[in-house]
Amino acid sequence: MKKELWLFGLMILPAVFTYGTSRAQNSGDFYDSLLISDELKTEENAEEAKDSAGRLLDAKPREIKIDSPLLRSHQEKLKKAKRAQLAKKKNKTLAENEPGPFGLAWGATYDEVKKEGVSLSAVGQKDYVNNFSATHLPKSVKTFREIILTFGIENELWRIIAYGNLLQDTPSAEKVLDLYNQYYKLLEQKYGNAQQFYTPKVINVDQPVGNGKTETVQKEQAIGNPDFLKELQNGEAFLYATFENGKVGAALSVNVDGSGQSYITVEYKNLTIMQAREKTTLDAL
């Protein structure tokens, strides 16, 4: 009997020891939670955080690469905007304060032209954008019925075109030719380097060659011939002249509308702005 009790005691002893150890650990945790204040725990956690932060700072940072179509598109837009801003600044410097026709200033923005008291109305025109019909110009010329201003993509005035009054002309276009000659002299005086270009109507003419024979030859019709107005109207003849001084170019032409009324046109272009724009485009290619 004693032997059996002794064996039973040996069997339960480990369990009692384990239970006691577990209770001791739990009790230790319990008393630790009572004796260690939240402030001390916070300080201890802070020290651990400092150590972790120090290890993180000492560690070599890993390179993070972000590549997405949206990000690339945004970056490209920023680059284009910066290039456009630089081009605008350059164009503005090149053309700033340069006087233009009708009291306007080359390179002026839409708002700057408006501040001069000019009324601008948007008009559509083939091959050009940002076109406006201008009235109440600082300096007006009675010869012209309409003035069109063209602003570039950087909002700078670079082109001006003036349409002359409609004329009830003669068959030889006498009135419009007289006006053309007047403005030819004025534009040559102001801009220089005048060049006239004439494309005549060519007709076939039979002329005798002797022995009762004839041959057909081509004959160019002269400027101001009896049918010149009709030739201009039908696009069978063209007459214009160009002028330029290295900064501004002008083109003077004779025109006839569908109803047979004649008029002149003067088109001005700022060559400095055009060249700067072309250079900017070339640099970007």
C-alpha positions in Angstrom: 0.0 0.0 0.0 2.8 2.4 0.9 4.6 1.5 -2.3 1.5 2.4 -4.4 1.1 5.7 -2.6 4.8 6.5 -3.3 4.4 5.8 -7.0 1.2 8.0 -7.2 3.2 10.8 -5.6 5.9 10.5 -8.1 3.4 10.7 -11.0 1.6 13.8 -9.9 4.8 15.7 -8.8 5.7 16.9 -12.4 2.2 18.1 -13.0 2.2 20.1 -9.7 5.6 21.6 -10.6 4.4 22.6 -14.1 1.2 24.1 -12.7 3.2 26.1 -10.1 5.7 27.3 -12.7 2.9 28.4 -14.9 1.2 30.2 -12.1 4.4 31.9 -11.1 4.9 33.1 -14.7 1.3 34.4 -14.9 1.7 35.9 -11.5 4.9 37.6 -12.6 3.1 39.0 -15.6 0.3 40.1 -13.4 2.5 41.9 -10.9 4.6 43.4 -13.7 1.4 45.0 -15.1 0.7 46.5 -11.7 4.2 47.7 -10.8 5.3 49.0 -14.2 3.5 52.2 -15.1 2.3 53.2 -18.5 4.9 56.0 -18.6 7.7 53.4 -18.1 6.3 51.2 -20.7 6.0 54.1 -23.1 9.7 55.0 -22.5 10.7 51.5 -23.1 8.7 51.3 -26.3 10.2 54.7 -27.3 13.8 53.3 -26.8 12.9 50.3 -29.0 11.4 52.7 -31.6 14.7 54.7 -31.6 16.7 51.6 -32.0 14.5 50.5 -34.9 14.7 54.0 -36.5 18.5 54.1 -36.1 18.8 50.7 -37.9 16.5 51.9 -40.6 18.5 55.1 -41.2 21.8 53.2 -41.2 20.4 50.7 -43.8 20.9 51.6 -47.5 17.6 52.8 -49.0 16.1 50.7 -51.8 15.3 52.5 -55.0 11.6 52.7 -55.7 10.6 52.9 -59.4 7.1 53.9 -60.4 6.3 53.4 -64.0 2.8 53.9 -65.3 1.3 55.3 -68.6 -0.5 58.0 -66.6 2.7 59.2 -64.9 4.6 59.2 -68.2 1.8 61.2 -69.8 1.8 63.8 -67.0 5.6 64.1 -67.2 5.5 64.7 -70.9 2.8 67.4 -70.6 5.0 69.2 -68.0 8.0 69.1 -70.4 5.9 70.4 -73.3 4.5 73.2 -71.1 8.0 74.2 -70.0 9.2 74.2 -73.7 6.2 76.3 -74.7 6.8 78.8 -71.9 10.4 79.2 -72.9 9.4 79.7 -76.6 6.9 82.2 -75.6 9.4 84.1 -73.5 11.9 84.1 -76.4 9.3 85.2 -79.0 8.1 87.9 -76.6 11.6 89.2 -76.2 12.3 89.2 -80.0 9.1 91.0 -81.0 8.5 93.1 -77.9 7.6 96.7 -78.6 8.1 96.4 -82.3 5.5 98.5 -84.0 3.3 96.9 -86.7 0.8 98.1 -89.2 -2.3 100.1 -88.2 -0.8 101.1 -84.8 -0.6 97.5 -83.5 2.4 95.9 -81.9 4.0 92.7 -83.2 4.0 89.9 -80.6 1.2 91.5 -78.6 -1.3 89.1 -76.9 -5.0 89.0 -77.5 -5.6 90.8 -74.2 -2.9 93.4 -74.9 -4.6 94.3 -78.3 -8.0 94.5 -76.5 -6.5 97.0 -74.0 -5.7 99.3 -76.9 -9.4 99.7 -77.5 -9.5 97.3 -80.5 -12.7 95.3 -80.9 -12.0 91.7 -81.9 -14.5 89.2 -83.4 -13.5 85.6 -84.0 -13.6 84.5 -87.7 -12.9 81.2 -89.3 -10.2 81.1 -92.0 -8.7 78.2 -93.9 -5.2 77.2 -92.8 -5.1 79.6 -89.9 -6.4 79.4 -86.3 -7.0 82.2 -83.8 -8.2 84.7 -86.4 -10.1 87.8 -85.4 -11.7 90.6 -87.4 -10.4 93.9 -85.9 -12.1 97.2 -85.7 -11.4 100.5 -83.9 -7.7 100.2 -84.7 -5.2 102.7 -83.3 -4.4 103.8 -86.8 -7.0 103.1 -89.5 -6.6 103.4 -93.3 -9.7 104.2 -95.3 -8.5 102.0 -98.2 -9.3 98.8 -96.3 -12.7 97.5 -95.4 -11.6 94.6 -93.1 -8.5 93.8 -91.0 -7.8 90.3 -89.8 -5.4 89.5 -87.0 -3.8 86.1 -86.4 -2.4 85.1 -83.1 0.0 82.2 -82.9 -0.2 79.1 -80.7 1.8 81.1 -78.1 -0.8 83.9 -78.2 1.4 86.4 -80.1 0.3 88.6 -83.0 2.3 87.5 -86.0 0.1 88.0 -89.0 -2.1 90.9 -90.2 -4.1 90.9 -93.5 -6.0 93.9 -94.9 -8.8 93.6 -97.4 -9.3 96.6 -99.6 -12.6 98.3 -100.4 -14.6 96.8 -103.3 -14.4 98.7 -106.5 -16.7 98.9 -109.5 -14.0 98.6 -112.0 -13.5 98.8 -115.8 -13.0 95.7 -118.0 -9.2 96.4 -118.0 -9.2 96.6 -114.1 -8.0 100.2 -114.3 -9.1 101.3 -110.8 -7.6 98.4 -108.9 -4.4 98.6 -110.9 -4.0 102.3 -110.0 -4.4 101.4 -106.3 -2.0 98.5 -106.7 0.7 100.8 -108.1 0.2 103.3 -105.3 0.6 100.7 -102.5 3.5 99.1 -104.4 5.5 102.3 -104.1 4.5 102.8 -100.4 5.4 99.3 -99.4 8.6 99.4 -101.3 9.6 102.6 -99.5 8.8 101.1 -96.1 10.0 97.5 -96.4 12.2 97.4 -99.5 13.2 94.4 -101.6 10.2 94.7 -103.9 9.6 91.9 -106.3 6.6 91.7 -108.7 5.2 88.4 -109.9 2.8 88.2 -112.9 1.2 85.0 -114.3 -0.5 86.0 -117.5 -3.3 84.4 -119.4 -1.9 82.6 -122.5 -4.0 82.4 -125.6 -3.4 80.7 -129.0 -3.1 83.0 -131.9 -2.9 82.1 -135.6 -0.4 84.2 -137.5 0.7 84.2 -141.1 4.0 82.7 -142.1 3.8 83.4 -145.8 2.5 81.6 -148.9 -1.0 81.9 -147.5 -0.1 79.7 -144.5 -0.5 80.3 -140.8 0.8 78.8 -137.6 -0.5 78.8 -134.1 1.6 80.5 -131.5 1.0 81.2 -127.8 0.7 84.8 -126.7 0.8 86.2 -123.2 -1.8 88.7 -122.3 -0.5 92.0 -120.9 -1.4 93.5 -117.5 -4.4 95.8 -118.0 -5.5 94.3 -121.3 -9.1 94.8 -122.3 -10.2 91.6 -120.6 -7.9 91.8 -117.6 -10.7 92.1 -115.0 -12.3 88.9 -116.3 -9.0 87.1 -116.4 -8.3 87.9 -112.8 -11.9 86.9 -111.8 -11.5 83.5 -113.5 -8.1 82.8 -112.1 -6.5 82.9 -115.5 -4.1 85.7 -114.5 -2.4 86.5 -111.2 -0.6 89.7 -110.1 1.1 90.3 -106.8 4.3 91.7 -105.3 6.4 90.9 -102.2 8.4 93.1 -99.9 10.6 92.4 -96.8 13.2 94.0 -94.6 14.4 90.9 -92.7 11.9 91.4 -89.8 8.6 91.9 -91.6 7.4 90.6 -94.9 4.4 92.0 -96.9 2.5 90.7 -100.0 0.4 93.0 -102.1 -2.1 91.4 -104.5 -4.9 92.2 -106.9 -8.2 90.3 -106.6 -11.7 90.2 -108.1 -14.7 88.7 -106.3 -17.5 86.6 -107.8 -19.6 89.7 -108.7 -16.7 91.3 -110.7 -15.7 93.8 -108.0 -12.0 94.3 -107.7 -9.9 95.0 -104.5 -6.3 94.8 -103.2 -5.0 92.7 -100.4 -2.0 93.4 -98.2 -0.8 90.5 -96.0 1.9 91.2 -93.4 3.9 88.5 -91.5 6.4 89.0 -88.7 9.4 87.0 -89.9 11.2 87.2 -86.6 8.4 85.4 -84.8 8.0 82.9 -87.6 11.8 82.0 -87.5 11.8 81.7 -83.7 8.8 79.4 -83.9 10.5 77.3 -86.5 13.7 77.1 -84.5 11.7 76.0 -81.4 10.0 73.3 -83.4 13.3 72.2 -84.9 14.9 71.9 -81.5 12.1 69.7 -80.3 12.4 67.3 -83.2 
